Amino acid sequence: MASFAALPVAAQELETVGKPENGGVGFQPAVTEVARDLQWLDYMILWIITAIVILVCALLLIAIFRFNRKANPTPGTFTHNSPLEITWTIVPILILVFIGAFSLPTLFKQQTFPEGDINIKVTGYQWYWGYEYTDTESELAFDSYMIGQPYTMTSEDEETGARAYVLNEAMRAKLVANGYNEDEFLLATDTAVVIPVGATVVMTVTAADVIHAWTIPAFGVKQDAVPGRLAQLWFSADREGVYFGQCSELCGKDHAYMPITVKVVSPELYQAWLAASEEAGGYVDPSEIDVNS
């Protein structure tokens, strides 16, 4: 029965990309240019700092064994070494300049906003997200709650035994009915940001109550949502799939239950979803849309 209930996701051929794995280490798969640049920069700096740590540890060991009281009973009387001091001043400067030569272009790429194919306003609330597609004629807007939050629970859930925040058999069935797997509990939402693959998306981020943060690790984006202020982020995903993120700024007691879901779909499915949602006056699940009809 679970396999049949999951058919809507199979119909749109969306795979889950970058979902956390037990025992996993490292980054989620990068699906944007910015994310790839950030991950490459991190690995490059890791090699540099690893070499520095090894060098410093080696020098410490040399000093411990060569210049201890037993091996060197008569200590030197010099106070400084000009060539050595110049070296350990110039070399760190060169290292920082080298790192800056790669990190600053990545920073500028993050903060230089291209013309958006799609513009979305994101508002953080305690404890859910609101989205508004500002380019659409109807200014399509909807809220996004974690599946399992009290707001998403219905009288039917009470009859089946589903409980808010609890992963029991009834909640597993609820997840499957919405096209998710049980291991995506606390990540899956009742609605999702839907965007076409390859499109440049510019998001304007704010908050209505306290500071939140909108982030998708696979996209390499993270932006604080501050009440009374507008901030922006951008990305262009080059791989279809379902991507998860979470509020990344401590925002109150239900901070852990404020996930983000983004579905990157084909341009054809996106246009069909957008038309259907505008016609319905609200969010329509893309898995319910047949682009061939």
N, C-alpha and C positions, 0 to 999 in steps of 0.2 A: 504494500500500500504506500509506503514511503517513497518508493521509486516512482510510482504513478503520480504522487503529489508533487514530486520535484520536476515533472515534465515541463512546466512553464519556463524554468531556467534553461533546461536543455533545448527548448524550442528556439531561444535566442542565442544559444551557443556561447554563453558567457561563462568564463572560468573565473574562479576566485584567485586573484593575484596578490601575493604579499601577505597572505594571512599568517599570523604568528604560529609557529610550530613548537611543539614541546622539545626542549633542548636546543632550539635554534640559536645560533649566534650570528652576528654580522647584520648587514642591512637587508631590508626588503628589496626585491628586484626593482631596479630603476626603470621607469617607463617614460621619463621626460628628460630633455637635455639638461635641465638644471640639476635634476637628481643624479644623473650620471657624472656631471662635473663635481658635485659635492662629494660623491662617494670616491671619485678618483683623487680629489684633493685630500680627503681624510686618509686614504691609504698612503699617499705620498708623504704626508706629514708623519704618519705612523713610522715609516721607514727612517725618517730623519731623527725623530725623537728616540727610536730604538737604538740607533747608532750612537747618539749622545749619551744615553744611559749606559751602554756598554763601555764607552770610553771613560766616563766618570767612574764607573765601578772598577775598571782596570786600574785607573790612576789611584783610587783609594786603596786597592789591594797592594799596589807597588809601594805606596807610602807606608802602609801598615807593616809589610814584611821587610822592606829595605831600610826604613828609617826608624824602626823601633829602638828602644834603649839598648837592647841586647845586640842587635846587628850594627848599630851606629852609636857607640857610647859617647863619641865626641861630636856633638851637633855642629852644623855650620853656623857661621856668624853673619852671613850676608843678610840684607834686609829686603832686597828686591832684585828682580831680573827684568830689565827693560825690554829685551826682545820677546820674552815670554809674555809679559804684560801687554805688549802691543798685539801679539798674536791672539791672546784670548779676548781682546777687545774687537779686533777686526773680524775674526772668524764668525763670532755670533752675529755681527752686523751683516755680513755677507749671507749667512743662513737666513736671517729675517728678510733681507731684500729678496732672496730667492723665493721664499715662501710667499711674500707679498706679490711677487710678479705673477703668481698663479691664483692666489686667493682674491685679489682685488678685482680682476676681470669677472670671476664667478659672482662676487658680491654685486658688481655693477649689472651683471646679467639678471640677477634676481630683482634688482631695484629699478631697472629700466623697463617700463611697461609698454608692450607693443599694442597696436590697435586690436581690440578684442573682437573675435568673431561672435562670441557669446559673452554677455555681461550679466553677472548674477550678484545680487545683494544678499549677504549672509548676516543674520542677526542671531547672536547667542542669548539664550534665556536660561534661567534655572528651571529645568535642566533638559533643554532640547534646543534644536536649531530651526530657524525660520529661513526660507529661501524665496527669493523673488527674481524671476527672469525679467529684467527690466527692458529687454529688447522686444519682447512680444507685445502684440497689440493689446491683449487683455492683461498684461503684466502678471503672468501666471505666478501664483504664490502658494506655498504650502509649508506646513511644519513637519518636522522629522523627529520622531520619538524612538527610543530603543524598544524593540519588541520585548515585552515583559515588564515595561513600566506600567504603573497603575492606569495611566491614561489610555493605554492600548488594550486594557482588559475589558471584556464584554460579558454580558449575562451568559452567553454560550460558554465562555471560558470557565465561569463559575460552575456550570453544570458538568463540564468535563474534568474539573479538578485543577485547572491551571491556576497557579499562584504567582503574583507579581514577584519578580526578582529570584524566583526559584526554578531551577532546571529539573522538572519532573517529566513524566511521560506525556502529560497533557501539553506542557510547554514545548517539548520536542515536536509534537504534532503541529503545534501552532507555528513553529519555525519552518517546518517542512511545507506547510500550507502556504507560507509566504515566499517559498522558493529558496530557503536557506537550509544549511545543515546544522545539526545540533551542536557541533563544535564552534559555531559562529554565534552562540549565545553571548550576550553582552556586547556584541559587535553589530549585529543586524538591526536595521531600523525599518519602521513601517513604510516609509517613503525614502527615496534616494535622489541625490543629484544625478540627473541624466545628461550626458554630454556626448557629442560625436567624436570618434577617434580622429586625431589630427587637428582638431579645431583649437584655436587659441582662446582660452577662457580667462577672463579678468574678473576677479571677485572683489567686491567692496565689502569689507568686514567691519562690523560694529557689534555692540551689545546693548541690551535694554536694562540690565540690572547691575551685574558685577563683571569683573574681567574674566573672559573666557579665551580660548585659543583654538583656531581652526587649523587642523593639520592632517595631511595625508602623507605618510612617510615615503611611499613609492613615487610620489610626485615631487618630493623634495621641497615641500612648502609647509610653512608654519607661520601663522600671523595672529598676534593677540587681538582680541575683540574687546575694545575699551568703550564703556558707556560715554556717549557724547562726542566720540571721535570716529572718523572714518579712516580706515587703512586699506591697502590693496595688496593682492597677490595675483600671480598669473601662472599658468601652466598649459602645456599642450601634450596630452597623453598620446603615445603612439602605439598603444596596444589595448585591444578591447578586453574587458573584464570587469569584475566587481572588486572594488578597492575599499578598504576600511581604514578609518582613522578614529581618533578620540579627542575630546576636549583636553588640551594640554596645559591648562592653567587651573590651579585649585580654585574651585568656584562654589564650594558649599558641600553639604552632606551627600548629595547625589552626583557629585562630580564624576564618580566612576561609572555612572550610568548615562553618559552623554556621548554616545558614539556617532560616527559619521560614516555614511555609505555613499559611494560614488559609483555609478554604472556607466562605463564607457562603451558605447554601442556604435554600430555602423551609422553613417550619415543618413541612410534611408530609414532605418528604424528610428533615429532621432527625430527626423521630420514627421514621421507618422505619429510618434509619441507626442510631439509638441502639438500637432493638429488635434489629436484626440483629447489631450489634456485641456487645451483651450476651449474645445467644443463642450467638454464636460464641466468646465468651470473649476477645475481642480486637478489634482494629481491622478494620473492613470498609470497603473503598473505596466512598464514596457513589455513584460512577459505576456500580457494579455493582447498584444497587438500582433497581427499577422501582416507583415509588409507585402506579402504576395497576394493579398485579397484586393 
